[in-house]
Amino acid sequence: MNGNHEENRPSNEQPAENPESAAKSKEAKESNSPKTLEEFIKNFAGSNSSKSISEFLQGLGAANVFIDARSGGAYFTDRVDITGDVVGVNQTKWTRVSAKRSSVKEVAGQVLSADIEKVRSVYVETASYTQAKSILSEKHVLILCGDSNYGKQTTAIHLLAILTAEEIFEINPTVEDLSSFQCESAQMYVIDTLAPDSAEKLNSYVLNSLSQKLREQQSYLVITVDSRARISQETLGRYILNWRNLPTCEELLTKHLAWYLKDQAMLNSSHALTQIDSVREWLTNKLLPGDVDRLAELLAKVVKSELTLEDALARFSLRTNEEVESWFDKHSDLNQHTFMITVAVLNGINYQEVINASENLQSLIKPPSDEEKASVPTSKRSQKLKEFRTHLVQGYQNTEFGLSSVELIELDNPAFQPAILSYVWHEYDQYRKPLLKWLEDLGSHSNFEVQIRAAAAVGELSKYAFGDVLDQVVRLWAKSQNQDRQLQRLAALALSIPVFESNLAPQVLKLLHYWSTLKNNLNLPWTAATAYSGYVGLRFPDIALRDLFAIAQSGDGQLLSAVADSVASIFNAGFYFTVLNAIKAWTGQANTEVTAQFGLLIFWVLIHEAKVATDSNKDNWPTLLWLVWEEKKLVKENPKTVQVYEDLVICLLQRALNLKVTRKLVLQEIRKWLQLVDDDPEHKLYETVGSIIFTLAAQGTWQERERITYYLEQWKSVEKPNAANKILSKIKKHLNI
């Protein structure tokens, strides 16, 4: 590399009293840090992070309405909150300390431990399960082929979960050549809905070779394939199983209620609910597993007195679909349709904004005549609200001069939002093109709340016609030349919704990967990087980090900022080891100097920004220190525990301290760590901080050791010994300084 990033200085370099002075002659010969890196630090210091986080979370909240990823590893409601810096949305947080990762390049992510636990608890075996288990046991690879939402992925997870108590790794569903797949020993792998073009390439030669590799490593792979994919049943007969059987609704509901209601008394109460006629009528239908899960979740809220039975059943998706169809059958006027569509898209927005947007949509579909424009509404507003199953609430709207009190319109039943969009798209062909044009225009609306709701609606519609919505809205937003990049953010937000659809995830991933490689239009890689900061990155973190690394190699300042935001977002979501290990790889590649240096700047951002709430301290701790602290507790409980976080943190600290552009920044953070120890009467983090600093000195070159001791001398307290005193004394004693 070109000097600025040095792991080891020449052994003949003489120590000096002040390491900073000694380094001047060396750094005078080094090329200055690229301006983009220096600009990145300035931009970071001047950025309004609280505003960015607030808008980021508002966007996720708008998207949550349309996401129900019961087979995709997360469960969402419409409320977004933050615990520490961990972004959550009423879902299982990714906060468990875990450092077991696969080095297989095709890995896309990992099935969450909470999801594995749930599958083990609620799964009901069908007649085909024994055959599936037999094929997997013999061949070590199994293909489950069937219709969407029939429980293929859940079956795959259950089959693998009974073989291991450890992790299950997800393989990239866009993987093109499974013949080159190199598995690791005793690992479990799943591919959820292999891309159709990849599925068509499967043949007996590929599967025989794959089966042998997996058997030799005592590993297993389950692949799910959509029934519409063109694959040869005869050729793959020994490996493939057509998945058509569904479990009984009653048994599945019972198990799901037990999952949602841990209390036995509540569980007993739920049994009476399942015998009520209004519930029984749904169970007599052949519900899909996801529908049973949704019904159980709603009934559990009834038992907990969070919903009435009437409200719970009203929110059940199948009931909602019937009510939406009934409403449109009774209301045939265009202005009625456009108002209901507008409310579905802009639910929770200023009432007057909804009126205006509805009129714009109507004009796009069929401009009103002069007579219609002059007509005066005959019904009162209160009647209109009731007719459209809506109500008003008092709220606030951001304006140029602060928050202003406004009336917000909301649907009585929030489940109507996705149901209305789905019904309109499938039943009114003539509305499709003007509806997409209207949504595209709303992306440039002056109201941020309108913008993000429009993007979420675009994401929902992409489930039904991904290519059309991509061409008519998402790509236009992504390629736009707006200065504040808000339209690119909306495109990224829209793509966060279809990525949770198993049959669409491969298309989203291929699109973003392609955009990540482009050099002639930076708007598209910027959009890809931003998409990875949201649910796309949280759903497939390993894929995200690989593409972010590719984007960072451009060296463009704006792209570097977007990449840093995305990496930090994935880290704060709880993928700690995944991110730190990726940064270690980035910063260790000597042929990509700018990217390596930028990786260390991202590491500094994580030191500076990432915090986590702890039960043992009223203040938030730096996440990196918390990880090492937790790991040390585990080592004390079980000495066989492999220590990884401390090694990673120390490695990256060494590299950051040897890089001119990050050295002072990182030293400032180490000083803050020491102050945190001193401010805590119990000194809980002393062992952690002391171990890190001591190891930096012990493992470093002579000059690196001199640097550590020099700054500890500056930070120590003469009058009242502090953490710096103690650590310095230990270094001098054990390292003979």
PyMOL commands that set and color helices and strands:
alter all, ss='L'
color gray80, all
select helices_A, chain A and resi 19-29+35-46+49-64+113-122+129-139+152-161+178-180+196-199+204-217+249-260+264-274+277-283+289-303+309-315+317-330+334-345+351-365+370-374+381-387+416-427+429-442+448-462+466-479+486-495+498-500+505-517+523-533+535-539+541-552+557-572+576-587+593-609+623-637+645-657+660-679+686-699+702-715+723-734
alter helices_A, ss='H'
color red, helices_A
select strands_A, chain A and resi 81-83+86-88+107-110+141-146+168-171+188-191+220-226+240-242+349-350+390-399+402-411+611-614+617-622
alter strands_A, ss='S'
color yellow, strands_A
deselect
rebuild
show_as cartoon
